[in-house]
Protein backbone atom coordinates (compact mmCIF):
# COMPACT_ATOMS: atom_id res chain seq x y z
CA UNK A 1 0.00 0.00 0.00
CA UNK A 2 1.06 3.59 -0.48
CA UNK A 3 0.26 6.72 1.48
CA UNK A 4 0.64 10.38 0.61
CA UNK A 5 0.51 13.37 2.92
CA UNK A 6 -0.83 16.69 1.60
CA UNK A 7 -2.20 19.49 3.73
CA UNK A 8 -2.13 17.18 6.77
CA UNK A 9 -4.43 14.63 5.15
CA UNK A 10 -3.33 11.09 4.42
CA UNK A 11 -4.61 9.15 1.44
CA UNK A 12 -4.06 5.39 1.36
CA UNK A 13 -4.10 3.64 -1.99
CA UNK A 14 -3.86 0.01 -3.05
CA UNK A 15 -3.79 -1.85 -6.34
CA UNK A 16 -6.20 -4.72 -6.97
CA UNK A 17 -5.14 -7.31 -9.54
CA UNK A 18 -6.46 -10.51 -11.06
CA UNK A 19 -5.13 -13.34 -13.24
CA UNK A 20 -7.09 -13.12 -16.51
CA UNK A 21 -6.98 -14.21 -20.16
CA UNK A 22 -7.11 -17.86 -19.11
CA UNK A 23 -10.35 -18.93 -20.82
CA UNK A 24 -10.84 -21.22 -23.79
CA UNK A 25 -14.24 -22.45 -25.03
CA UNK A 26 -13.93 -25.84 -23.32
CA UNK A 27 -12.31 -24.47 -20.15
CA UNK A 28 -13.89 -21.21 -19.00
CA UNK A 29 -12.44 -20.34 -15.60
CA UNK A 30 -13.17 -16.63 -15.09
CA UNK A 31 -15.46 -13.75 -15.94
CA UNK A 32 -12.86 -11.37 -17.34
CA UNK A 33 -15.38 -8.69 -18.30
CA UNK A 34 -16.79 -8.41 -14.79
CA UNK A 35 -13.38 -8.58 -13.11
CA UNK A 36 -11.94 -5.83 -15.30
CA UNK A 37 -14.57 -3.49 -13.86
CA UNK A 38 -13.25 -4.15 -10.36
CA UNK A 39 -9.45 -4.31 -10.57
CA UNK A 40 -6.81 -1.75 -11.47
CA UNK A 41 -4.28 -4.24 -12.87
CA UNK A 42 -4.69 -7.38 -14.98
CA UNK A 43 -2.15 -10.21 -15.02
CA UNK A 44 -2.83 -11.61 -18.48
CA UNK A 45 -1.93 -15.17 -19.40
CA UNK A 46 0.79 -15.56 -22.02
CA UNK A 47 -0.70 -18.79 -23.37
CA UNK A 48 1.51 -21.53 -21.95
CA UNK A 49 -0.61 -22.45 -18.92
CA UNK A 50 -4.02 -21.29 -20.16
CA UNK A 51 -5.90 -19.22 -22.70
CA UNK A 52 -5.84 -18.93 -26.48
CA UNK A 53 -4.36 -16.19 -28.67
CA UNK A 54 -7.77 -14.81 -29.60
CA UNK A 55 -9.06 -14.98 -26.03
CA UNK A 56 -5.94 -13.36 -24.62
CA UNK A 57 -6.18 -10.65 -27.27
CA UNK A 58 -9.80 -9.96 -26.35
CA UNK A 59 -8.91 -9.59 -22.66
CA UNK A 60 -6.02 -7.27 -23.53
CA UNK A 61 -8.32 -5.14 -25.69
CA UNK A 62 -10.92 -4.91 -22.92
CA UNK A 63 -8.28 -3.98 -20.35
CA UNK A 64 -6.89 -1.31 -22.65
CA UNK A 65 -10.34 0.19 -23.27
CA UNK A 66 -11.07 0.21 -19.56
CA UNK A 67 -7.79 1.79 -18.50
CA UNK A 68 -6.69 -1.29 -16.54
CA UNK A 69 -2.90 -1.62 -16.35
CA UNK A 70 -1.64 -4.79 -18.03
CA UNK A 71 0.97 -7.22 -16.77
CA UNK A 72 2.42 -10.32 -18.43
CA UNK A 73 1.63 -13.55 -16.56
CA UNK A 74 4.08 -16.22 -17.78
CA UNK A 75 4.13 -19.71 -16.33
CA UNK A 76 5.43 -23.20 -16.85
CA UNK A 77 4.60 -24.90 -20.15
CA UNK A 78 1.87 -26.92 -18.45
CA UNK A 79 -1.52 -26.40 -20.04
CA UNK A 80 -2.92 -29.68 -18.68
CA UNK A 81 -2.01 -28.74 -15.10
CA UNK A 82 -3.02 -25.07 -15.48
CA UNK A 83 0.59 -24.19 -14.74
CA UNK A 84 0.15 -24.97 -11.06
CA UNK A 85 2.24 -28.15 -10.86
CA UNK A 86 5.87 -27.96 -9.70
CA UNK A 87 8.14 -28.69 -12.65
CA UNK A 88 11.90 -29.17 -12.98
CA UNK A 89 12.79 -27.16 -16.08
CA UNK A 90 16.40 -26.66 -17.25
CA UNK A 91 17.51 -23.06 -16.74
CA UNK A 92 18.12 -22.32 -20.42
CA UNK A 93 14.72 -23.74 -21.35
CA UNK A 94 12.92 -21.82 -18.62
CA UNK A 95 14.57 -18.54 -19.54
CA UNK A 96 13.66 -18.96 -23.20
CA UNK A 97 10.08 -19.90 -22.32
CA UNK A 98 9.62 -16.85 -20.08
CA UNK A 99 11.17 -14.54 -22.67
CA UNK A 100 8.94 -16.05 -25.36
CA UNK A 101 5.80 -15.56 -23.31
CA UNK A 102 6.54 -11.98 -22.35
CA UNK A 103 7.41 -11.18 -25.96
CA UNK A 104 4.17 -12.68 -27.21
CA UNK A 105 2.12 -10.62 -24.76
CA UNK A 106 3.99 -7.46 -25.65
CA UNK A 107 3.11 -8.05 -29.30
CA UNK A 108 -0.56 -8.80 -28.73
CA UNK A 109 -0.92 -5.84 -26.38
CA UNK A 110 0.64 -3.48 -28.90
CA UNK A 111 -1.73 -4.83 -31.54
CA UNK A 112 -4.74 -3.64 -29.54
CA UNK A 113 -3.21 -0.25 -28.74
CA UNK A 114 -2.12 -1.04 -25.20
CA UNK A 115 1.12 -1.47 -23.29
CA UNK A 116 2.57 -3.87 -20.73
CA UNK A 117 3.80 -2.39 -17.45
CA UNK A 118 4.90 -5.35 -15.37
CA UNK A 119 5.48 -9.11 -15.09
CA UNK A 120 3.96 -11.47 -12.54
CA UNK A 121 4.87 -15.17 -12.84
CA UNK A 122 2.03 -17.68 -12.58
CA UNK A 123 1.18 -20.63 -10.38
CA UNK A 124 3.85 -23.26 -9.92
CA UNK A 125 6.56 -20.95 -11.21
CA UNK A 126 5.43 -18.15 -8.88
CA UNK A 127 5.47 -20.50 -5.92
CA UNK A 128 8.85 -21.98 -6.82
CA UNK A 129 10.63 -18.63 -6.91
CA UNK A 130 9.26 -17.62 -3.54
CA UNK A 131 12.14 -19.69 -2.13
CA UNK A 132 14.22 -21.01 -5.07
CA UNK A 133 16.95 -18.47 -5.77
CA UNK A 134 18.27 -20.27 -8.86
CA UNK A 135 14.89 -20.28 -10.62
CA UNK A 136 14.20 -16.74 -9.43
CA UNK A 137 17.42 -15.58 -11.10
CA UNK A 138 16.42 -17.26 -14.37
CA UNK A 139 13.04 -15.54 -14.38
CA UNK A 140 14.52 -12.17 -13.48
CA UNK A 141 17.17 -12.55 -16.18
CA UNK A 142 14.39 -13.27 -18.68
CA UNK A 143 12.47 -10.14 -17.70
CA UNK A 144 15.59 -8.00 -17.96
CA UNK A 145 16.50 -9.49 -21.32
CA UNK A 146 13.11 -8.53 -22.78
CA UNK A 147 12.70 -5.10 -21.16
CA UNK A 148 14.35 -3.97 -17.95
CA UNK A 149 11.72 -1.25 -17.57
CA UNK A 150 9.06 -3.83 -16.70
CA UNK A 151 8.15 -3.90 -13.01
CA UNK A 152 8.47 -7.28 -11.27
CA UNK A 153 5.46 -8.29 -9.14
CA UNK A 154 5.97 -11.09 -6.63
CA UNK A 155 4.96 -12.32 -3.21
CA UNK A 156 5.81 -9.94 -0.39
CA UNK A 157 8.97 -11.10 1.36
CA UNK A 158 9.91 -13.60 -1.35
CA UNK A 159 13.35 -14.53 -2.63
CA UNK A 160 12.16 -13.55 -6.11
CA UNK A 161 11.47 -9.96 -5.08
CA UNK A 162 14.89 -9.69 -3.47
CA UNK A 163 16.64 -11.13 -6.53
CA UNK A 164 14.70 -8.80 -8.83
CA UNK A 165 15.61 -5.75 -6.74
CA UNK A 166 19.27 -6.77 -6.62
CA UNK A 167 19.21 -7.10 -10.41
CA UNK A 168 18.02 -3.53 -10.74
CA UNK A 169 14.37 -4.11 -11.60
CA UNK A 170 11.62 -2.04 -10.05
CA UNK A 171 9.74 -4.37 -7.70
CA UNK A 172 6.23 -4.41 -6.28
CA UNK A 173 5.08 -6.75 -3.51
CA UNK A 174 1.83 -8.67 -3.67
CA UNK A 175 -0.59 -10.13 -1.15
CA UNK A 176 -3.54 -12.44 -1.76
CA UNK A 177 -7.13 -11.75 -0.81
CA UNK A 178 -8.40 -15.26 -1.40
CA UNK A 179 -5.54 -17.41 -0.09
CA UNK A 180 -4.66 -18.54 3.42
CA UNK A 181 -1.24 -17.69 4.85
CA UNK A 182 1.21 -19.71 6.89
CA UNK A 183 2.74 -18.01 9.95
CA UNK A 184 5.99 -17.44 8.00
CA UNK A 185 4.18 -15.36 5.37
CA UNK A 186 4.07 -18.07 2.72
CA UNK A 187 0.84 -19.25 1.13
CA UNK A 188 -0.87 -22.40 2.38
CA UNK A 189 -0.57 -25.08 -0.29
CA UNK A 190 -3.67 -25.60 -2.39
CA UNK A 191 -3.48 -29.28 -1.41
CA UNK A 192 -4.28 -28.33 2.20
CA UNK A 193 -7.78 -27.71 3.63
CA UNK A 194 -8.99 -24.09 3.66
CA UNK A 195 -6.13 -22.92 1.44
CA UNK A 196 -8.52 -20.95 -0.76
CA UNK A 197 -11.04 -18.52 0.75
CA UNK A 198 -14.53 -17.90 -0.67
CA UNK A 199 -16.64 -15.79 1.71
CA UNK A 200 -16.99 -12.27 0.22
CA UNK A 201 -17.55 -10.39 3.47
CA UNK A 202 -14.76 -12.20 5.33
CA UNK A 203 -12.36 -11.62 2.45
CA UNK A 204 -13.34 -7.96 2.23
CA UNK A 205 -12.67 -7.45 5.94
CA UNK A 206 -9.36 -9.30 5.59
CA UNK A 207 -8.32 -7.02 2.72
CA UNK A 208 -9.25 -3.85 4.59
CA UNK A 209 -7.28 -4.98 7.63
CA UNK A 210 -4.27 -5.70 5.42
CA UNK A 211 -4.42 -2.27 3.81
CA UNK A 212 -4.97 -0.39 7.08
CA UNK A 213 -2.58 -2.31 9.35
CA UNK A 214 -0.18 -4.19 7.06
CA UNK A 215 -1.15 -7.47 8.70
CA UNK A 216 -3.01 -10.60 7.65
CA UNK A 217 -4.31 -13.38 9.88
CA UNK A 218 -2.47 -16.66 9.30
CA UNK A 219 -4.21 -20.02 9.26
CA UNK A 220 -3.22 -20.61 12.90
CA UNK A 221 -4.71 -17.30 14.03
CA UNK A 222 -1.42 -15.44 14.38
CA UNK A 223 -0.84 -12.11 12.64
CA UNK A 224 1.68 -11.83 9.80
CA UNK A 225 3.24 -8.55 8.69
CA UNK A 226 2.74 -8.08 4.94
CA UNK A 227 3.97 -4.97 3.14
CA UNK A 228 2.17 -5.10 -0.21
CA UNK A 229 1.39 -2.65 -2.97
CA UNK A 230 -1.04 -4.96 -4.78
CA UNK A 231 -3.68 -7.48 -3.73
CA UNK A 232 -4.66 -10.40 -5.96
CA UNK A 233 -8.08 -11.96 -6.53
CA UNK A 234 -7.74 -15.17 -8.50
CA UNK A 235 -10.12 -14.98 -11.44
CA UNK A 236 -10.72 -18.73 -11.35
CA UNK A 237 -11.63 -18.88 -7.64
CA UNK A 238 -15.22 -19.72 -6.78
CA UNK A 239 -17.03 -16.46 -6.02
CA UNK A 240 -14.12 -14.33 -7.21
CA UNK A 241 -16.33 -11.53 -8.59
CA UNK A 242 -18.36 -11.29 -5.40
CA UNK A 243 -15.17 -11.22 -3.31
CA UNK A 244 -13.52 -8.54 -5.43
CA UNK A 245 -16.68 -6.42 -5.50
CA UNK A 246 -17.19 -6.67 -1.73
CA UNK A 247 -13.55 -5.79 -1.07
CA UNK A 248 -13.53 -2.84 -3.45
CA UNK A 249 -16.75 -1.44 -2.01
CA UNK A 250 -15.47 -1.77 1.57
CA UNK A 251 -12.09 -0.24 0.72
CA UNK A 252 -13.62 2.74 -1.07
CA UNK A 253 -16.22 3.33 1.65
CA UNK A 254 -13.32 3.34 4.13
CA UNK A 255 -11.47 6.03 2.20
CA UNK A 256 -8.99 3.83 0.37
CA UNK A 257 -8.18 4.75 -3.23
CA UNK A 258 -7.89 1.95 -5.79
CA UNK A 259 -4.93 2.74 -8.04
CA UNK A 260 -2.50 0.70 -10.11
CA UNK A 261 0.97 0.20 -8.63
CA UNK A 262 2.60 0.45 -12.07
CA UNK A 263 2.30 3.07 -14.77
CA UNK A 264 0.51 2.70 -18.05
CA UNK A 265 3.45 0.80 -19.51
CA UNK A 266 6.00 1.46 -22.20
C-alpha positions as CSV (number, residue, x, y, z in Angstrom):
1,X,0.0,0.0,0.0
2,X,1.1,3.6,-0.5
3,X,0.3,6.7,1.5
4,X,0.6,10.4,0.6
5,X,0.5,13.4,2.9
6,X,-0.8,16.7,1.6
7,X,-2.2,19.5,3.7
8,X,-2.1,17.2,6.8
9,X,-4.4,14.6,5.2
10,X,-3.3,11.1,4.4
11,X,-4.6,9.1,1.4
12,X,-4.1,5.4,1.4
13,X,-4.1,3.6,-2.0
14,X,-3.9,0.0,-3.1
15,X,-3.8,-1.8,-6.3
16,X,-6.2,-4.7,-7.0
17,X,-5.1,-7.3,-9.5
18,X,-6.5,-10.5,-11.1
19,X,-5.1,-13.3,-13.2
20,X,-7.1,-13.1,-16.5
21,X,-7.0,-14.2,-20.2
22,X,-7.1,-17.9,-19.1
23,X,-10.4,-18.9,-20.8
24,X,-10.8,-21.2,-23.8
25,X,-14.2,-22.5,-25.0
26,X,-13.9,-25.8,-23.3
27,X,-12.3,-24.5,-20.1
28,X,-13.9,-21.2,-19.0
29,X,-12.4,-20.3,-15.6
30,X,-13.2,-16.6,-15.1
31,X,-15.5,-13.7,-15.9
32,X,-12.9,-11.4,-17.3
33,X,-15.4,-8.7,-18.3
34,X,-16.8,-8.4,-14.8
35,X,-13.4,-8.6,-13.1
36,X,-11.9,-5.8,-15.3
37,X,-14.6,-3.5,-13.9
38,X,-13.2,-4.2,-10.4
39,X,-9.4,-4.3,-10.6
40,X,-6.8,-1.7,-11.5
41,X,-4.3,-4.2,-12.9
42,X,-4.7,-7.4,-15.0
43,X,-2.1,-10.2,-15.0
44,X,-2.8,-11.6,-18.5
45,X,-1.9,-15.2,-19.4
46,X,0.8,-15.6,-22.0
47,X,-0.7,-18.8,-23.4
48,X,1.5,-21.5,-21.9
49,X,-0.6,-22.5,-18.9
50,X,-4.0,-21.3,-20.2
51,X,-5.9,-19.2,-22.7
52,X,-5.8,-18.9,-26.5
53,X,-4.4,-16.2,-28.7
54,X,-7.8,-14.8,-29.6
55,X,-9.1,-15.0,-26.0
56,X,-5.9,-13.4,-24.6
57,X,-6.2,-10.6,-27.3
58,X,-9.8,-10.0,-26.3
59,X,-8.9,-9.6,-22.7
60,X,-6.0,-7.3,-23.5
61,X,-8.3,-5.1,-25.7
62,X,-10.9,-4.9,-22.9
63,X,-8.3,-4.0,-20.3
64,X,-6.9,-1.3,-22.7
65,X,-10.3,0.2,-23.3
66,X,-11.1,0.2,-19.6
67,X,-7.8,1.8,-18.5
68,X,-6.7,-1.3,-16.5
69,X,-2.9,-1.6,-16.3
70,X,-1.6,-4.8,-18.0
71,X,1.0,-7.2,-16.8
72,X,2.4,-10.3,-18.4
73,X,1.6,-13.5,-16.6
74,X,4.1,-16.2,-17.8
75,X,4.1,-19.7,-16.3
76,X,5.4,-23.2,-16.9
77,X,4.6,-24.9,-20.2
78,X,1.9,-26.9,-18.5
79,X,-1.5,-26.4,-20.0
80,X,-2.9,-29.7,-18.7
81,X,-2.0,-28.7,-15.1
82,X,-3.0,-25.1,-15.5
83,X,0.6,-24.2,-14.7
84,X,0.1,-25.0,-11.1
85,X,2.2,-28.1,-10.9
86,X,5.9,-28.0,-9.7
87,X,8.1,-28.7,-12.6
88,X,11.9,-29.2,-13.0
89,X,12.8,-27.2,-16.1
90,X,16.4,-26.7,-17.2
91,X,17.5,-23.1,-16.7
92,X,18.1,-22.3,-20.4
93,X,14.7,-23.7,-21.4
94,X,12.9,-21.8,-18.6
95,X,14.6,-18.5,-19.5
96,X,13.7,-19.0,-23.2
97,X,10.1,-19.9,-22.3
98,X,9.6,-16.9,-20.1
99,X,11.2,-14.5,-22.7
100,X,8.9,-16.0,-25.4
101,X,5.8,-15.6,-23.3
102,X,6.5,-12.0,-22.4
103,X,7.4,-11.2,-26.0
104,X,4.2,-12.7,-27.2
105,X,2.1,-10.6,-24.8
106,X,4.0,-7.5,-25.7
107,X,3.1,-8.1,-29.3
108,X,-0.6,-8.8,-28.7
109,X,-0.9,-5.8,-26.4
110,X,0.6,-3.5,-28.9
111,X,-1.7,-4.8,-31.5
112,X,-4.7,-3.6,-29.5
113,X,-3.2,-0.3,-28.7
114,X,-2.1,-1.0,-25.2
115,X,1.1,-1.5,-23.3
116,X,2.6,-3.9,-20.7
117,X,3.8,-2.4,-17.5
118,X,4.9,-5.4,-15.4
119,X,5.5,-9.1,-15.1
120,X,4.0,-11.5,-12.5
121,X,4.9,-15.2,-12.8
122,X,2.0,-17.7,-12.6
123,X,1.2,-20.6,-10.4
124,X,3.8,-23.3,-9.9
125,X,6.6,-21.0,-11.2
126,X,5.4,-18.1,-8.9
127,X,5.5,-20.5,-5.9
128,X,8.9,-22.0,-6.8
129,X,10.6,-18.6,-6.9
130,X,9.3,-17.6,-3.5
131,X,12.1,-19.7,-2.1
132,X,14.2,-21.0,-5.1
133,X,16.9,-18.5,-5.8
134,X,18.3,-20.3,-8.9
135,X,14.9,-20.3,-10.6
136,X,14.2,-16.7,-9.4
137,X,17.4,-15.6,-11.1
138,X,16.4,-17.3,-14.4
139,X,13.0,-15.5,-14.4
140,X,14.5,-12.2,-13.5
141,X,17.2,-12.5,-16.2
142,X,14.4,-13.3,-18.7
143,X,12.5,-10.1,-17.7
144,X,15.6,-8.0,-18.0
145,X,16.5,-9.5,-21.3
146,X,13.1,-8.5,-22.8
147,X,12.7,-5.1,-21.2
148,X,14.3,-4.0,-18.0
149,X,11.7,-1.2,-17.6
150,X,9.1,-3.8,-16.7
151,X,8.2,-3.9,-13.0
152,X,8.5,-7.3,-11.3
153,X,5.5,-8.3,-9.1
154,X,6.0,-11.1,-6.6
155,X,5.0,-12.3,-3.2
156,X,5.8,-9.9,-0.4
157,X,9.0,-11.1,1.4
158,X,9.9,-13.6,-1.4
159,X,13.3,-14.5,-2.6
160,X,12.2,-13.5,-6.1
161,X,11.5,-10.0,-5.1
162,X,14.9,-9.7,-3.5
163,X,16.6,-11.1,-6.5
164,X,14.7,-8.8,-8.8
165,X,15.6,-5.8,-6.7
166,X,19.3,-6.8,-6.6
167,X,19.2,-7.1,-10.4
168,X,18.0,-3.5,-10.7
169,X,14.4,-4.1,-11.6
170,X,11.6,-2.0,-10.1
171,X,9.7,-4.4,-7.7
172,X,6.2,-4.4,-6.3
173,X,5.1,-6.7,-3.5
174,X,1.8,-8.7,-3.7
175,X,-0.6,-10.1,-1.2
176,X,-3.5,-12.4,-1.8
177,X,-7.1,-11.7,-0.8
178,X,-8.4,-15.3,-1.4
179,X,-5.5,-17.4,-0.1
180,X,-4.7,-18.5,3.4
181,X,-1.2,-17.7,4.8
182,X,1.2,-19.7,6.9
183,X,2.7,-18.0,10.0
184,X,6.0,-17.4,8.0
185,X,4.2,-15.4,5.4
186,X,4.1,-18.1,2.7
187,X,0.8,-19.2,1.1
188,X,-0.9,-22.4,2.4
189,X,-0.6,-25.1,-0.3
190,X,-3.7,-25.6,-2.4
191,X,-3.5,-29.3,-1.4
192,X,-4.3,-28.3,2.2
193,X,-7.8,-27.7,3.6
194,X,-9.0,-24.1,3.7
195,X,-6.1,-22.9,1.4
196,X,-8.5,-20.9,-0.8
197,X,-11.0,-18.5,0.7
198,X,-14.5,-17.9,-0.7
199,X,-16.6,-15.8,1.7
200,X,-17.0,-12.3,0.2
201,X,-17.5,-10.4,3.5
202,X,-14.8,-12.2,5.3
203,X,-12.4,-11.6,2.4
204,X,-13.3,-8.0,2.2
205,X,-12.7,-7.5,5.9
206,X,-9.4,-9.3,5.6
207,X,-8.3,-7.0,2.7
208,X,-9.3,-3.8,4.6
209,X,-7.3,-5.0,7.6
210,X,-4.3,-5.7,5.4
211,X,-4.4,-2.3,3.8
212,X,-5.0,-0.4,7.1
213,X,-2.6,-2.3,9.3
214,X,-0.2,-4.2,7.1
215,X,-1.1,-7.5,8.7
216,X,-3.0,-10.6,7.6
217,X,-4.3,-13.4,9.9
218,X,-2.5,-16.7,9.3
219,X,-4.2,-20.0,9.3
220,X,-3.2,-20.6,12.9
221,X,-4.7,-17.3,14.0
222,X,-1.4,-15.4,14.4
223,X,-0.8,-12.1,12.6
224,X,1.7,-11.8,9.8
225,X,3.2,-8.6,8.7
226,X,2.7,-8.1,4.9
227,X,4.0,-5.0,3.1
228,X,2.2,-5.1,-0.2
229,X,1.4,-2.6,-3.0
230,X,-1.0,-5.0,-4.8
231,X,-3.7,-7.5,-3.7
232,X,-4.7,-10.4,-6.0
233,X,-8.1,-12.0,-6.5
234,X,-7.7,-15.2,-8.5
235,X,-10.1,-15.0,-11.4
236,X,-10.7,-18.7,-11.3
237,X,-11.6,-18.9,-7.6
238,X,-15.2,-19.7,-6.8
239,X,-17.0,-16.5,-6.0
240,X,-14.1,-14.3,-7.2
241,X,-16.3,-11.5,-8.6
242,X,-18.4,-11.3,-5.4
243,X,-15.2,-11.2,-3.3
244,X,-13.5,-8.5,-5.4
245,X,-16.7,-6.4,-5.5
246,X,-17.2,-6.7,-1.7
247,X,-13.5,-5.8,-1.1
248,X,-13.5,-2.8,-3.4
249,X,-16.8,-1.4,-2.0
250,X,-15.5,-1.8,1.6
251,X,-12.1,-0.2,0.7
252,X,-13.6,2.7,-1.1
253,X,-16.2,3.3,1.6
254,X,-13.3,3.3,4.1
255,X,-11.5,6.0,2.2
256,X,-9.0,3.8,0.4
257,X,-8.2,4.8,-3.2
258,X,-7.9,1.9,-5.8
259,X,-4.9,2.7,-8.0
260,X,-2.5,0.7,-10.1
261,X,1.0,0.2,-8.6
262,X,2.6,0.4,-12.1
263,X,2.3,3.1,-14.8
264,X,0.5,2.7,-18.1
265,X,3.5,0.8,-19.5
266,X,6.0,1.5,-22.2
